[in-house]
Amino acid sequence: MLSNSITIQTDYSEVRLALSVEILQKVSRQLNLKKGVIYYVISDAELLEVNKTSLNHDYYTDIITFDYEADEDIEDNEVLISWERVVENATTEGKTAENELYRVCFHGMLHLAGFNDHTPQQKITMREQENLLLDQYCST
């Protein structure tokens, strides 16, 4: 059974204003995700702690995706995003924070749909897919 439930958990009012649950639900359906997604948009420090304790990585990142698509005991997938990384990356890339936030949200869903970004070619493919979704759902 497919579920396109999207939940956004954050203390950042800018995030709540920027993200459309409807857009994220459409992308979830388009990617045929079986489960809902809970987005936790948190601080750099919080995401660093998760990166250390869950993945044994001692560095900052913009996103961590917990894929529970195949786990029958867990209802929703989880995507953790650093708001500070999003804002910094947007500035570096010359994009708006809203655009970068959607890119990272789509990135997490692409991981849930089976895309990886371990090799240079996979990174190119992932970025192409992110850009397609941005063009489809977020172009002005």
N, C-alpha and C positions, 0 to 999 in steps of 0.2 A: 504494500500500500504506500503510495506517495503522500508525503506531507510537505507542504511548503510553508509551514509556520516559521515566522521570523520573529525573534525577540532581540531587542537592543537594551543592554544593561550598561549604563554609564552615569557618571556624575557630571559629565561635561555637557552643558546646555547646548553648546555649538553643535555637538554631534547629533543630539536629538532633533535640532532644527534642520540639519543638513541632510540626514538620511530619510529616504522614503521606504517604509516597510513594503509598500506596494511594488516598487521597482525591484527590491531584493526578492520578493516572492515570485515575480515574473522570471527573474534569472534562475531561481531555484527550480521552477517548473521547466524552463528551457533546458537546463542541464540534467533534468530527470533525477534530482536528488530524492532519495527515498525518505529521508528524515528532515525534520526542521533544523534550523540553525539558530543558536544563541550567540549573539555578538556581545562580547565584553570589551568595551573600549575603556582602557585603563591607563595608568601612568607608566612611564619608562621604568621606574623602580619596581613596580608591581610585575611588569612583564619580564624584567630581568630576573626576578626571583623565580618566576615560573620556568624560565629558560634554564636556570641553574638546577632547580629541584626536579623538574620533569624530564629535561633533555640532556642534563649535564653539560650545558653550554654556558660559558661565562662571558657573554657579550650581549649587547643591545640588539634588538630586532624590532621590526615593525609589526610582525604577525606570527602567531603560532596557531596552527589548526589541529584540532583533535577530531580525527575522523572516526566516527562510531557507526558509519553506514552499515557495517556487517555485524555489529554487536546488538543482538536482540534484547539485551538487558538494559540498554541505555536508549532513552527516548529521542534525544536531540544531539546533533553535532555541536561542537563548541569552537568558536573562533575568538582568539584574544588579540587585541590590537592596541598598540601604543599610540595614544593621541599625539604625544610629543614627537614621535618618529614621523607620524603622518604630516604634521605641520612642518617639520624640518625638511622632509623629503619633498613636499610641495614647493617650498621655497627654493630648494636646490634645483628642482626640475622646471621651475617657472610656471607651476600650475596652481590652481586654487586648492585650499585645504579640502574643500568639498569634493573636487575631482579626484584628488589623491585618496581620500577616504573611500570613495566608491571603488577606485582601482584596487585598493587593498581588500575591501569586502569581496569583490569579484574574484580576486586572487585566492582567497580562502575557499570560496565555493568551487573554483576550478580544481583546487586540490581535492576537494570532496568528490568531484566528478571524475577523478582519476588522473588529472594532469600533474606532472612533476616538474621541478626546476633544478635538478641536480647537475645536469650537463649543460654546456653552452647552448646546444641546440634546443634542449628542453626549455631553457630560459627564454630563448627567442620565441618559441611556440607559445609559452605562457604569456609573454608580453603581447604577442599578436592577439591572443584570445581576450586578454584584458582590454586591449584597444578596441576590438570588435564590440565588446559589451558596452564599453564607454560610449562608442559612437552610436550604438543602438538605443541606449537608455538614458544617456546623460548629455547628449549634444544639445547645444542651445541654438 
